[in-house]
């Protein structure tokens, strides 16, 4: 915990953060987690656009394979002015994640938003994409002040990409080529941007873990992130059918084999938490204590993992949306053992006690993310 805080302090000394951000982070670490937070958000998740150029089968917002009653609702694109207001209202946040319930690169002001957040507000800026447009914007991505950029490969072969997403297998080589183009541009410009390629793990592909690692490494990215499949109650998408559990010896054996891989590759790998068989009693997620999410209509929420419906949890224009009744209720769900969790929380890897140690987490930003996401600061 303290090492992560020290890393942020070093960034402050280098002029990358403000004194207010450092003091706010200190409040978060030093105070007990209560329904009313006496600190401002540490992270801001800005949902820039609902538009997406794909409709992947496993996507909680755009899938045509199931209806997600808890999912985010369509909203308009976030205006630059709303984005600016969010950052100024919560100027003591350390990081802003420019994401979407669509693809952020489809937003016309994406790069201006990144520039404003990083240079004016002194916030770490990260974003992600399905990779389809990465080749088109490779130069802009590299020349922007983004600290981290994640590309969702969702497979190590065209067939696996098609199985996971339901999208045309012809898209997979396009996304891979775009990733290589971004990596080459980074080398050419001697950029410090951290490029991460991600793949979702489920019961059907985890056995190919080593093959996936070697393939993604061949693309030249800085990190290889494996995310856990986010289940629903729909047939073919349930936790029992798709998720990896901590009591499965075969899963643990496959994960442990990473330790025998060459150090250069092993240090790139980030493994996901594993689910427990009974998640409803778990109270490990801390997202509602440090993150605020805002969409283009000004709706707010806390979770940016399950992409919950924001229309029921308050408005950004409300005087104290960070500590409104809904935020207090959700925090209480993770404080009081007698209050049940929302259904999506009972099957979410962020609420799992079984956190697989990432093989290497040298990046200070990722270290602090790990601690915040899994409650290790408590």
C-alpha positions in Angstrom: 0.0 0.0 0.0 2.6 2.5 1.1 4.9 1.7 -1.8 2.2 2.6 -4.2 1.5 5.9 -2.4 5.3 6.6 -2.5 5.3 6.0 -6.3 2.6 8.6 -6.7 4.5 11.0 -4.5 7.5 10.7 -6.8 5.3 11.7 -9.7 4.2 14.7 -7.7 7.9 15.7 -7.2 8.4 15.4 -10.9 5.4 17.8 -11.4 3.0 15.2 -12.7 0.4 15.6 -9.9 -0.9 18.4 -7.7 -0.6 18.8 -4.0 -4.4 18.5 -3.7 -4.3 15.1 -5.5 -1.6 13.8 -3.1 -3.5 15.0 0.0 -6.7 13.5 -1.4 -5.1 10.1 -2.0 -3.6 10.3 1.6 -7.2 10.8 3.0 -8.3 7.7 1.1 -5.5 5.5 2.5 -5.7 6.8 6.0 -9.4 6.9 6.7 -11.8 4.1 7.3 -14.2 3.2 4.5 -17.6 4.6 5.5 -20.9 5.3 3.6 -20.0 9.0 3.5 -16.5 9.5 2.0 -14.5 12.5 3.3 -12.3 12.4 0.3 -13.0 13.1 -3.4 -12.9 10.4 -6.0 -9.5 9.0 -6.7 -10.4 7.7 -10.2 -12.8 9.2 -12.7 -14.3 6.9 -15.3 -15.7 9.0 -18.2 -18.0 7.2 -20.5 -17.4 9.3 -23.6 -19.6 7.5 -26.1 -22.2 4.8 -26.4 -21.3 4.3 -30.1 -19.4 1.2 -31.1 -18.2 -0.3 -34.4 -18.6 -3.8 -33.0 -21.4 -5.6 -31.0 -19.4 -8.4 -29.4 -21.3 -11.4 -28.0 -19.9 -11.0 -24.5 -20.3 -7.3 -24.2 -22.5 -6.2 -21.3 -23.9 -3.3 -23.3 -23.9 -4.1 -27.0 -24.4 -7.9 -27.1 -27.3 -9.1 -29.2 -27.1 -12.5 -27.5 -28.7 -11.6 -24.2 -30.6 -8.8 -22.4 -28.8 -7.3 -19.5 -31.3 -5.7 -17.1 -28.5 -4.2 -15.0 -26.6 -2.7 -17.9 -26.0 0.8 -18.9 -28.6 2.5 -21.1 -27.9 4.4 -24.4 -26.8 7.9 -23.8 -25.5 10.8 -25.9 -21.8 11.5 -26.4 -20.1 13.4 -23.6 -19.5 17.0 -24.6 -16.1 18.5 -24.0 -17.7 21.0 -21.7 -19.2 18.3 -19.5 -15.8 16.5 -19.4 -14.1 19.7 -18.4 -16.7 20.3 -15.6 -16.2 16.8 -14.3 -12.4 17.1 -14.1 -12.6 20.5 -12.4 -15.2 19.4 -9.9 -13.1 16.4 -9.0 -9.7 18.0 -9.6 -8.1 16.0 -6.9 -8.5 12.7 -8.7 -5.3 10.9 -9.6 -6.5 9.2 -12.8 -9.1 9.6 -15.5 -10.1 6.7 -17.6 -11.4 7.8 -21.0 -13.5 4.8 -21.8 -16.9 4.2 -23.3 -19.7 1.8 -23.3 -18.6 2.1 -26.9 -15.2 2.7 -28.5 -13.6 6.0 -27.3 -11.7 6.5 -30.6 -15.1 7.2 -32.2 -15.5 10.4 -30.1 -14.5 13.5 -32.1 -12.9 15.2 -29.1 -11.1 12.2 -27.7 -7.5 13.5 -28.2 -8.4 17.0 -27.0 -9.9 15.4 -23.8 -6.7 13.4 -23.2 -4.6 16.5 -23.6 -6.7 18.5 -21.2 -6.8 15.9 -18.5 -3.1 15.2 -18.6 -1.6 18.6 -19.1 -4.1 21.0 -17.5 -5.4 18.8 -14.7 -2.3 16.7 -14.1 -4.1 13.4 -14.1 -2.9 10.1 -15.3 -4.8 9.4 -18.5 -5.6 5.9 -19.8 -7.9 4.6 -22.5 -8.8 1.5 -24.4 -10.1 0.3 -27.8 -11.3 -2.7 -29.6 -8.4 -2.0 -32.0 -10.3 -1.5 -35.2 -9.5 2.2 -35.5 -6.0 2.0 -33.8 -4.2 2.0 -37.1 -5.9 5.1 -38.3 -5.1 7.0 -35.2 -1.7 5.5 -34.3 0.2 8.7 -34.8 -2.2 10.7 -32.6 -2.2 8.0 -29.9 1.5 8.0 -29.7 1.8 11.8 -29.8 -0.8 12.2 -27.1 0.0 12.4 -23.3 -1.8 9.1 -22.7 0.0 7.1 -20.0 -1.5 3.7 -20.9 -3.5 2.3 -23.9 -5.2 -1.0 -23.9 -6.2 -2.9 -27.1 -8.7 -5.7 -26.8 -7.5 -8.7 -28.9 -9.9 -11.1 -27.4 -8.1 -14.1 -28.9 -4.8 -15.4 -30.2 -6.3 -16.8 -33.4 -9.0 -15.6 -35.8 -11.1 -18.6 -34.7 -10.8 -17.8 -31.0 -11.6 -14.1 -31.7 -14.7 -15.2 -33.5 -15.7 -17.6 -30.8 -15.4 -15.0 -28.0 -16.8 -12.0 -29.8 -19.0 -13.4 -32.5 -17.4 -10.8 -34.9 -16.0 -11.7 -38.3 -12.7 -13.6 -38.0 -11.3 -11.3 -40.7 -11.2 -8.5 -38.2 -8.6 -10.3 -36.1 -5.6 -9.8 -38.4 -6.7 -6.2 -38.8 -6.6 -5.6 -35.1 -3.2 -7.4 -34.7 -1.7 -5.4 -37.6 -3.0 -2.2 -36.0 -1.4 -3.2 -32.7 2.0 -3.8 -34.4 1.7 -0.4 -36.2 1.1 1.3 -32.8 4.1 -0.5 -31.3 6.3 0.4 -34.2 5.2 4.1 -34.0 6.0 4.1 -30.3 9.5 2.8 -31.0 10.0 5.4 -33.8 8.9 8.3 -31.6 10.6 6.9 -28.5 7.3 7.3 -26.7 6.8 6.2 -23.0 3.2 5.2 -23.7 2.5 1.8 -22.2 0.7 -0.4 -24.7 -1.2 -3.3 -23.3 -3.0 -6.0 -25.2 -5.8 -7.8 -23.4 -7.6 -11.1 -23.8 -10.7 -12.4 -21.9 -10.2 -15.8 -20.3 -12.9 -18.3 -20.0 -13.3 -22.1 -19.5 -12.8 -22.7 -23.2 -9.5 -20.9 -23.8 -7.5 -20.8 -20.5 -5.7 -24.0 -21.5 -4.1 -22.1 -24.3 -2.7 -19.5 -21.9 1.0 -20.1 -22.8 0.2 -20.0 -26.6 -1.7 -16.7 -26.0 1.2 -15.2 -24.1 3.7 -16.1 -26.8 1.5 -14.8 -29.5 0.8 -11.5 -27.9 4.4 -11.1 -27.0 5.3 -11.4 -30.7 3.3 -8.2 -31.3 5.8 -6.2 -29.2 3.4 -4.8 -26.6 4.6 -3.8 -23.1 2.1 -5.8 -21.1 -0.3 -8.7 -21.7 -3.4 -8.4 -19.6 -5.9 -11.3 -19.1 -9.3 -10.3 -17.9 -11.9 -12.6 -16.4 -15.1 -13.3 -18.4 -18.0 -11.2 -17.0 -20.9 -13.6 -16.8 -24.7 -13.0 -16.9 -27.7 -15.2 -16.2 -28.2 -15.9 -20.0 -27.6 -19.4 -21.3 -24.1 -19.8 -22.6 -22.9 -16.8 -20.6 -23.3 -18.0 -17.0 -20.5 -18.2 -14.4 -20.7 -22.0 -14.3 -20.4 -22.2 -18.0 -17.7 -19.6 -18.7 -15.8 -18.5 -15.6 -12.6 -19.8 -13.8 -12.9 -20.7 -10.2 -10.2 -20.7 -7.5 -11.0 -24.3 -6.5 -10.3 -25.7 -9.9 -6.9 -27.5 -9.8 -6.5 -27.5 -13.6 -6.9 -23.7 -13.7 -4.3 -23.3 -10.9 -1.9 -25.6 -12.6 -2.2 -23.8 -16.0 -1.6 -20.4 -14.2 1.4 -21.7 -12.3 3.1 -22.8 -15.5 3.7 -19.1 -16.3 6.5 -19.1 -13.7 8.6 -21.4 -15.9 8.4 -19.0 -18.8 11.4 -16.7 -19.6 11.6 -13.7 -17.3 11.4 -11.2 -20.1 8.0 -12.5 -21.1 6.8 -13.5 -17.6 7.2 -9.9 -16.4 4.7 -8.7 -19.0 1.8 -10.9 -17.8 -1.1 -9.8 -15.7 -3.4 -12.6 -14.6 -7.0 -12.0 -13.4 -8.6 -12.8 -10.1 -10.5 -16.2 -9.9 -14.0 -16.5 -8.7 -15.1 -18.4 -5.6 -18.0 -20.8 -5.8 -20.1 -18.7 -3.4 -19.6 -15.0 -4.1 -22.7 -13.5 -2.5 -21.1 -13.3 0.9 -17.9 -11.6 -0.4 -17.4 -8.0 0.5 -14.1 -7.3 -1.1 -14.8 -4.8 -3.9 -13.9 -1.2 -3.0 -14.8 0.5 -6.3 -17.6 2.5 -4.8 -15.2 4.1 -2.4 -12.7 5.5 -4.9 -14.3 5.7 -8.4 -16.9 7.9 -9.9 -18.3 7.1 -13.4 -20.1 9.7 -15.5 -21.8 9.2 -18.9 -22.7 11.7 -21.6 -26.1 12.5 -20.0 -24.5 13.4 -16.7 -25.6 10.2 -14.9 -23.2 9.0 -12.2 -22.3 5.7 -10.6 -19.4 4.0 -9.0 -18.7 0.7 -10.8 -16.9 0.8 -14.2 -16.5 -3.0 -14.4 -20.0 -4.4 -14.5 -21.2 -1.3 -16.5 -24.2 -0.9 -14.3 -27.2 1.2 -15.3 -26.3 4.8 -14.3 -29.8 6.2 -14.7 -30.8 5.0 -11.2 -27.8 6.3 -9.2 -27.8 10.1 -9.5 -26.8 13.1 -11.6 -23.5 14.9 -11.9 -25.4 18.2 -11.4 -26.6 17.1 -8.0 -24.9 19.1 -5.2 -23.1 16.1 -3.6 -23.5 13.2 -6.1 -20.3 11.6 -4.7 -22.0 11.0 -1.4 -25.6 10.8 -2.5 -28.1 8.3 -1.2 -27.3 5.7 -3.8 -23.5 5.9 -3.3 -24.1 5.5 0.5 -26.4 2.5 -0.1 -23.9 0.8 -2.3 -21.0 1.4 0.1 -23.1 0.0 2.9 -23.6 -3.1 0.8 -19.8 -3.7 1.0 -19.5 -2.7 4.7 -22.5 -4.3 6.4 -22.4 -8.2 6.2 -26.2 -8.3 6.6 -27.0 -6.2 3.5 -27.1 -8.2 0.3 -25.1 -7.2 -2.8 -26.6 -6.5 -6.1 -26.8 -9.6 -8.3 -24.0 -8.5 -10.7 -21.7 -8.0 -7.7 -22.1 -11.6 -6.7 -20.5 -12.8 -9.8 -17.9 -10.1 -10.4 -14.1 -10.8 -10.2 -13.6 -7.5 -8.5 -15.4 -8.9 -5.5 -13.3 -12.1 -5.3 -11.1 -12.8 -2.4 -8.9 -15.0 -4.6 -6.6 -12.5 -6.2 -4.0 -14.1 -8.5 -0.7 -12.4 -8.0 0.2 -10.7 -11.3 3.6 -12.1 -12.3 5.0 -8.6 -12.4 3.6 -5.3 -11.6 6.5 -2.8 -12.0 4.3 0.1 -13.1 3.3 2.2 -10.1 -0.1 3.0 -11.7 -0.9 -0.7 -12.0 0.3 -1.4 -8.5 -2.0 1.2 -7.0 -4.9 -0.1 -9.3 -4.4 -3.6 -8.0 -4.6 -2.4 -4.4 -7.6 -0.2 -4.9 -9.5 -2.8 -7.0 -9.1 -5.6 -4.5 -9.2 -3.9 -1.1 -5.6 -4.4 -0.1 -5.5 -1.0 1.4 -7.9 -2.0 4.1 
